[in-house]
């Protein structure tokens, strides 16, 4: 979820800065490396977001809240 927001922010910033297609393509390539990175949250971040860390279940995911579906580390 965060990577999509970052990606959109980079493209929007490039458009407002007037970089054109070449600059936008470079900015996109720079964020492509982070796009496939897994998202981890701590148990306290999961709770603060309104979720419940399911650390004893398969996958250790946060259930509910703003971090729903993110892996708890």
C-alpha positions in Angstrom: 0.0 0.0 0.0 2.8 2.4 0.9 4.7 1.7 -2.3 1.6 2.6 -4.4 1.3 5.9 -2.6 5.0 6.6 -3.0 4.9 5.7 -6.7 1.9 8.0 -7.3 3.7 10.8 -5.4 6.8 10.4 -7.5 4.8 10.6 -10.8 2.8 13.5 -9.5 5.9 15.4 -8.4 7.5 14.8 -11.8 4.5 16.1 -13.6 4.3 19.2 -11.5 8.0 19.8 -11.9 7.7 19.6 -15.7 10.2 16.8 -16.1 8.4 15.3 -19.0 8.3 11.7 -20.0 12.1 11.1 -19.7 12.3 12.4 -16.2 9.1 10.6 -15.2 10.5 7.3 -16.6 13.7 7.8 -14.6 11.7 8.5 -11.5 9.6 5.4 -12.1 12.7 3.2 -12.6 14.1 4.5 -9.3 11.0 3.4 -7.4 10.6 0.1 -9.2 13.3 -1.4 -7.0 11.3 -0.8 -3.9 7.9 -1.7 -5.3 8.4 -5.5 -4.8 9.7 -5.1 -1.2 7.6 -6.8 1.4 5.8 -4.7 4.0 6.4 -5.4 7.7 5.0 -3.8 10.7 5.7 -4.2 14.4 3.1 -5.6 16.7 2.7 -2.2 18.4 2.3 -0.5 15.0 -0.4 -3.0 14.1 -2.3 -2.3 17.4 -1.9 1.5 17.0 -3.5 1.2 13.6 -6.5 -0.5 15.1 -5.6 -4.1 14.2 -4.7 -7.3 16.0 -1.3 -8.9 15.4 -2.0 -12.6 14.6 1.6 -13.7 15.4 0.6 -17.3 16.3 -1.1 -18.0 13.0 0.4 -18.9 9.7 2.1 -15.9 8.0 2.0 -13.6 11.1 -0.3 -11.0 9.6 -2.0 -8.0 11.1 -5.8 -8.4 11.1 -7.9 -5.3 10.7 -7.1 -1.6 11.0 -4.9 0.4 8.7 -2.2 -2.3 8.5 -4.6 -5.1 7.6 -2.8 -7.9 5.7 0.7 -6.6 6.3 3.2 -9.1 7.8 4.1 -8.6 11.5 7.8 -8.8 12.3 
